[in-house]
Amino acid sequence: MARNYYSTHELDRCDPRRGDARWVAAWLADPATRVAVVWRDKVLAAASDEPAAHLVGPAALAGRVDPGALTLLGTCAGVAYFGLDASELADPLAELGLGPAARLEDLRKLGPVAPPFEASLLAYARAMAYWHRRHRFCGLCGSPTSSARAGHVRVCSSDSCGVEHFPRTDPAVIVLVTHGDACLLARQARWPPGRYSVLAGFVEPGEELEAAVAREVFEEAGVVVEDVRYHSSQPWPFPASLMVGFTARALERTLDTSGDELDDARWMTRDEVRAAVDAGELLLSPVDSISRRLVDEWLEG
Amino acid sequence: MARNYYSTHELDRCDPRRGDARWVAAWLADPATRVAVVWRDKVLAAASDEPAAHLVGPAALAGRVDPGALTLLGTCAGVAYFGLDASELADPLAELGLGPAARLEDLRKLGPVAPPFEASLLAYARAMAYWHRRHRFCGLCGSPTSSARAGHVRVCSSDSCGVEHFPRTDPAVIVLVTHGDACLLARQARWPPGRYSVLAGFVEPGEELEAAVAREVFEEAGVVVEDVRYHSSQPWPFPASLMVGFTARALERTLDTSGDELDDARWMTRDEVRAAVDAGELLLSPVDSISRRLVDEWLEG
């Protein structure tokens, strides 16, 4: 049982079987197989009152999509799941014949309320779709690439290059910084009014996770941290991150937000956070984020 | 002080200043500035008896390399460090006028014995060089890209695309699996005879670190794990990984290496490992790896 949203331990990713084209084709001929559809920044959701993914049977897609556009996500309880990137269609609901039962939805809205296993399938499908879209050409030689191994490799089409490209995931750190009874909350200018979160940033080449934590907190807020401790991790396909959560202690309750990244930062005690949330003045991150979990666990004590 | 090889907390990466071309140019005009040179899979080392990087002053490179081929690594104690990818040269020692003081070396050989700060600079420079080489063309549209922000962004040259590409780092998990007084060691067929290590594998999109640990151990060795705990992390530029180290406990001392990945796997007690190492029958991973640190700490513990 995974602890964070968008993760699952239930799906068998079937890595060793991905290259077995007959095995993959057999799943695509199985009417029980289900396909998670991604369209640009959105995913296919059920149009019902109950929040859920709208997973499509392979027969409904036959003749409408190239089987090579499907990515095998894995199997669970005897059912195979695929992801489909339908981003090149102008009107995917009509062109895929999906009728009134489906709608396109932002996964950040659906994820927190959908069944967790479905949310994790959609997250995985969304991440793979983004990767395919961003790697249509070879970075080494500029030639077109094509999907292979059930969507888990893109192969350069040039005979003189032919390099294999693998899915990309960008590691990022996210950290709850505390000092005594207060924690550090900050906001970016583009966020909704009142929204505050813990600090986060991408890990760079040549950098360990703990160094990235210390660098980001100092760069963004001018705070020096120690005792950087791992908390948990989460796939975060918005668009392509792996969030690695930490806690850390500040040496001093300093603040310097003169850099470009933050609109504001504050040291707030638990009572101050609770009172500001109750008064509607402070909006914490949505429940699907590690940020929210870090803050909630700190509030609980 | 970083705990693992190739990491450093001493370097200020100067992220906020990378876009300031005048500031970057001033460092390149400073004779104290030092450049770490990468050539294909090798790095520039001193030709002396003492293992060390051969860092080059900017004057030595003037007129020989395009300043746009340099990547700002950061500053430390008033000195700026850059990385240079010289892979396009046929004979970098001659073409860069480096004379007999320098030689080309494998970082896996130099890293364990060089001063740690120098090893971390070379690792960072090697990772950035590899990224630049693999992203000369835009994955979205196939147009050439060019380096920007002191080497930390590659920008697509197409007016209709123009997307910015950021450095890529591939998260991977590495895990010491124990059961009672034994740990799981395994080898790949391409390794030197007798070399055994703990298990490792890349994290996939839509996957949390702990799920990647469980998946890799089961896929490779048929072992089910619980109690997956974070240990430490390490930049691993061979060619582009971030290694995230874990420990885990096996439910049972089972083994199934019928998959493609492993040549052999064994459960070994501390006494068995020590005896096999002493007899020259077991070769543990080099000291620069998390794998070795995990095994050494288990042997001590």
Interface residues (C-beta under 8 A of the other chain):
Chain A: A2 N4 Y6 S7 T8 H9 R13 D15 P16 L73 S120 A123 Y124 A125 A127 M128 W131 R133 R134 H135 R136 F137 C138 G139 L140 C141 G142 S143 P144 F166 P167 R168 T169 D170 P171 F202 V203 E204 P205 G206 E207 E208 L209 E210 A211 A214 R215 E219 Y230 S232 S233 Q234 P235 P237 A240 L242 V244 G259 D260
Chain B: A2 N4 Y6 S7 T8 H9 R13 D15 P16 L73 S120 A123 Y124 A125 A127 M128 W131 R133 R134 H135 R136 F137 C138 G139 L140 C141 G142 S143 P144 F166 P167 R168 T169 D170 P171 F202 V203 E204 P205 G206 E207 E208 L209 E210 A211 A214 R215 E219 Y230 S232 S233 Q234 P235 P237 A240 L242 V244 G259 D260
